[in-house]
């Protein structure tokens, strides 16, 4: 079911009137030969709408009708590529309860058939459907996995209302098993009708834990030099390529910088991107940050948005993309993080900063935003009342809107609308109380708040 979204008259970011035709240009992916019909990417967000059972691993992670409905709305929304939220390669190492899971040991006809419906919904108007595949590593909530694994035994401090267990350094055999699981999941995605997969190497998840010197203290072939720290990525790409046809797209999401001493740095990112191009990786999505620092900074150590130059660039990570793109001759570069206006998007493409425009939270509230921009109906995303520094509230607002779309609850949360925003804030307070009571009783539930708004 396609739900009505925000009116064009909603309060929106200011944008000069620009020729948006460059955003409508197709993008041919160099190694698979797949063609994205335009430059818009629906970036990954954690939907948390898959099946969930606290006690039964086998019952976790199957596609639901609400997910299919949500992806149908994105499918009709005008995106060139639709990237799924975190799909986990096993039912234990989740980003959150309610994640989708594809694992060969869990497969039955029903699970694959429901995934096929999801893929068909996403592709219903010509978008490419790419699945982001991931493993949480040390960044799995303690209530979900009290004994996580990681590159090394570096614990993630409790933050953002979550606690994390003490991780154990993976054995080489366990690394090989995870690489096989990535390949298994990619093959299942292909069988389910996806056009490609994206390995999640950003935001502090397992691959990022190997890439970063802060979390990878290994002294074997998977630690130390960049070549060794990135070995898990290289071997995962090679394992996937051995399982799927050449026209199945492989991509990677990377941190352009972890903004901390000893972290994965822009120069290393550039070197890794060159290596990935040699392996036939179609496109790289650049993002940044992790749970240890949800803020985003520029290369002068100032918070993004404080300098006029950063505001003009608009996207958080364009500076890094501008350094990395010239090092690549075939692999495409997409940037996600901060795009809000047609003016900023067009400038980023025309300046050669990026070839694709990733939209996450704006697409949660307004799944047809690309279609509206390309048609000239609007020039920008709605101007949210959420404090841009409040990552947690922004995440919950996006998740709440996605749940409304999936369940067909209208009107959809419009965070530029004061009445909507106040109702949302009240409901979130109630929801936190409900979660607290569940926690006292040992209950782990999935998903975001149910929000019912008046028309």
N, C-alpha and C positions, 0 to 999 in steps of 0.2 A: 504494500500500500504506500503510495506516494503522499507524504504529508505536506500541507501548506507551510512555507517557511516565512521568515521575517519580511515584512513589507519593505519596499525600496525607500520608503519615507522614514525608516528607523534612523536614529542618531548614528552617524557613521564617521569614520576618520576622514579628515580633509584630504582631498586629492585634486590636483589639477586635471583638467580634461585632457586626456592623451589618446593617441591612436593605439588601440590595444591589439592590433592585428598581429604583432609579433608574438603575442601570447597564444594566439590560435594556430601558430605554425606547428606542423608535425615534427616529431623527433624520432629519427631512426636509430635504433640501438645497434651498435656496430658489429657485435659478434653473433647474436641470436637472429638478427634481421627483423626483429619485432619493431612495429611502428606505433608510437604513442600519438594519438590524434591531435594533441596540443601539448603545451608546456606545463600544464598543471598536474601536480602530484598531490593526491590525498595522502598526507603523511600518516604514519602509524600513531594510533592512540589506543590506550588500554580500555576496551569496551566492557569487559567483565560480564558478558551476557551468555557465555557458554554454560553447559550443564555443570553442576557442582555437587559433590558429595564429600562431606568432611571425612567419612570413614571408608569410602570405597573408591580406590584409585581408578578402577575401570570405568566408573560412571562419570568421571570428570572430562570436561573439555570438548564435548560434542557440540556441533552447531545447533542452534535453536531457531525457531521461527522468528524471534525478535532480531537475531543477528541477520538472518536472510532479508528481513524487511529493511533493516538499517542499511545494508549494502545495496539493496535495490535503490534506495534514495540517493546514495552516492553514485550508483551506476547511472542514474538519470540526471546527475548533477553537472555533467560537463567536464569531468576529469580525463586527462590523457592516461594517467596511471593511477590506479587505486591500490594502495598498499595496506595490507591488513594490519591490525594491531598484533602485538606480541602473540605468536602461536608457539607454544612450548613443545620441545622435542620429547619430553617425558612428563608424566603426571605428577611428579614430585617437586621438581625445581621450577616452580611457577613464579612469575612476576606478581601475580595476585590470584586469589580465588576467583573463578569464573573465566580464566584464560582459556582460549581454544588449545587443544592438544591433538597432535597427530603423531602416533607412535605405533610401529608395526605390531607390537604385542597387545595393543588395545583394539585393533581394527576388526570391524564386522561390517556387513553390508550396509547397515543403517548409518554408521558413522561416515562412511565414504559417500553414501548417497546424499546425506545432508550437506556435506562439504561441497559436493557437486552443485547443489542448489544455490549455495552461497556464491560459488564462482560464477554461475550463470547469472545471478542477480547483479553482481558487480560488473559483468561484461555485457549487460543487456543493451547498452547504447554505444558499444564500440570502445569502451575503455579497456586497457590492459589490466589484468588482475595479478598482482605480485604479493606473495605471502612473506611476511617478516617472520623468520624462524629464530628461536632464541633459547637460551638456558640461563637461569638466574644466577648460578654460581653462589657466591657469598651473599648476594643481594636478594635472598629469599627470606621473607618474614619468618621469624623463629617459630611462630605458631603453625606454619606450613611445613617447615623442615628445620628442626632444631640442630641438625648436624650437617650443615651444607659443605660443599666442596668448592675449591677455588684453585687458582694457580699456586698460591701459597697460603700460609695460615694467618694472613693479615685480616683481623676482624674489622667489620664495618660498625662504626659507632651507631648507637640508637639515634634515630632522628625521624622527623616528619610523622611522629606518632607510631613508629614501627620499631621493633626490636629484632636483632639479628643474632644468629648463633655463631659460635666460634667455628670458623671454617677449617677444614682439613685439606692439606695439600694433596692434589690428585696424583695417583701413580701414573706411570706411562701407559699401562694397560687401560686405565680409566680414561685417559685422554683419547686413546685410540677408539674406545667404546663410544665416547661422545661424538667423535668425528663420524663414526659409522651411523650414529643416531641422526646427525644432521643430514647425512646422505639418504637415510631411510625416509626421513620426513620430507625432504625435497622430492623424492620419487613419489611419495604419496600425494604431494601437492600437484605434481604433474598428472598423476592418474585421476585426480579430482577436478582437473580442468583449469588449473592456474597457468598463467603465462610465464611465471618465473618465481624465484625466491630471493629474498634479501637476508643475508646473514646479519644479525644485529651485533655490531661491534662497537656500540656506543653506550652512553648513559650508565656505565658501571656494571653491565651484565658480564657473563662469563668471558666472552671473547675480549671485551675491554679489559678485564682483569688480567688476562695474559699479555695484552699489549702494553699495559702501564707498568713502569718500573716501580711505582708505589705499591702495587699489589702483587707483582711477580718478582719474587726473590729466589727463584729457582736457579740451580747451578748446572742443570742438565741441558739437553738439546732444546728445551722449551723455555729457557730463561737466559737472561744476560743481554746479549746483543739484540738489536731489532730483528735481525734475521731469525734468531731463535724465538723471541717473544711472539713473532708473527707466524711461526711455523704451524700453529694450530689452524690459523686462517687459511694458509696456503694448502694444507692437507685437506681441510674441509672442502674448499673449492674444487680441488682435484677429485675428491671422492664423489662429490655431487656430479661433476662433469662426466664421470664414468658411468653414472646411472641414468642420465636423462639425455634426450636428443639435443642436437646442436642448437635447435631453435627455441630451446627453453632458456629463458634469461636468468643470469646470475648477477646479483648486485650485492653491495655491502654498505651498511651504515657505519660511519666512523665519527669518532670525536675529532674535531679539528684541533682541539686543545683541551686538556683537562684543567687548565688554569692553575696548576700547582707544580711546585718544584718536584721533579722526579716523575711527573706524569707523562702521558703520551703527548708529544709536542708537535707543532705544525711541520717542522722539518721531517720528523719521522713519518708523519701522516703522508707527506708528499712522496717520500721514498716507497712507502707501502702501496700507495696508489699506483705508482709506476710498476711495481711488481704485479699488482692485481691486473693491470692492463695487459701485461705479458701473459697472464693466465686466461685471458678472454672474459674478464668481468665487464659487463655491459655498462654499468653506471654506478657511481658512488654518490651516496647522499651524505652531506656534511652537516653535522649538528655538533653539540658539545655539552659538557657538564655531566654530572652524575648525582647520585643521592647525597654525596658528601658536600656538594655545593650546587644547589639548584639555581643560584644566581649566574648571570653571564657577564663576562668582563671583556673589554677590548685589550689590545696588546700593550696598552699603557697602564694596565691594572685598574682602570676606571670601569664602573658599572656601565654596561651597554645602555645607550640612551642619554648619557650625560653630555656627550660631546656632539656638537652640531654635525661633524663629519659622520659620526655613527648614525645619527638620526636620519641624515640624508641617505645613507646606505640602506637604511630601514631593516634589513635582515641582520640578525645577530652575527652571522658567520661569514658574511660576504668577504671580509678582509682575508680570511683564511682561504676561501675559495679562489680569490684573485691570485694568491700565491701558488696554489696547487694546480689550477687549470692549465697554465702554460706548460707544465711538465707532462701533460697527457696529450696524445695525438688522436686517440680513438675513443677511449672510455669517456662517457658523458658525466657531467657533474651537475647534481641537483643540490639546492640549499634549502633547508627548512629552519624556520625560526624567526618570527617577527614580521613577515610580509603581511601588510594590512591594506595597502592602497595600490590601485592600478598604476599610478605614477611610479611608485617605488619598484614594482615588479617589472615594468617596461624598462626603466632605467637600468636595473640589474642585468637584464638580458642584453640590452643594446650596448652596455659597457663591457660585455664579455665576462662579467663576474660569474654568471651561472647560465646553464642551458635550460634548467627547469626550476619551477617555483613550487616549493612544498608548502602546503597549508594543513595545519593540524586543528587547533582549537576553533578558528573561524569556520572550519568545515563541520565541526561538531554541532554547532547551532544552526548553521546555514549550509546544508549539504549541496545546494545548487549554486553556491557562490561563483564558481567558474563560469557557469552558464550565464549568470546575471552580468558578470563583468564583460564577457565576450560579446554579449548582445547590447551592451551599453546601458542596461537597466540601472546598474549601480557602478560606482567608481571605487568602492572600498568596502571593507568588512564593517560590521557594527562596532561602535565604540563602547566597549564593555565598561561597566562600572566596577569590575573586579580590579583591585590594586595590582598593577603589573608585577610587583615584587612578591605578591602572595601566590606562590606556585601551588600550594595545596588547595586553596579555594578555587583557583582557575581550573585545576585538574578535576575537582568535584563538579564544578559547573559544566565542564565539557562532558563528563561522564553522565551527569543527570540528563542533559539534552539528548545524548545518544540513546539513553534508555527510553526517553519519551518517544523518540522517533521510532525505535524498534518496536515499542508497544503500541504505537499509534495514538499516543496521548497528545492532544493539541489543546491550546496553543503550545508551541515549543518554547522553552525558556529563552527569552531575549534579554541578555545581560546588559543591554543598553536601556532597557525599560525599568524605571524606578520601582514600579509596583511588582513586576516580575522579580527583580533583584531582592526586594525586601521579603517576598514570599519564599524565595529560594533560601535566603539567609535564615529565616525562621525554621524552615524544614530541615536544613543542615544541622541546626542546633538540636532539634528533636532526634535526628538520625544518629548523631554522636551519642546521645543518651541511650538510644536503642542498642547501639554497638557496645556501649559500656556494659549494659545489662547482659547482653549475649556473652561478652567476655567473662563476666563473673560466673556464668553457667557453663563455660567451656564450649560455647557455640561459635563456630566460624561460619559466617555467611558471606555470600558473594554479591557484588554489584553496588551500584550507586543508589542514592535516595530516590524513592518514588515521589514525583512532584506533580500535583494536579493544580493547574492554573485556570483562572476564570478567563473566558473569552473577552 
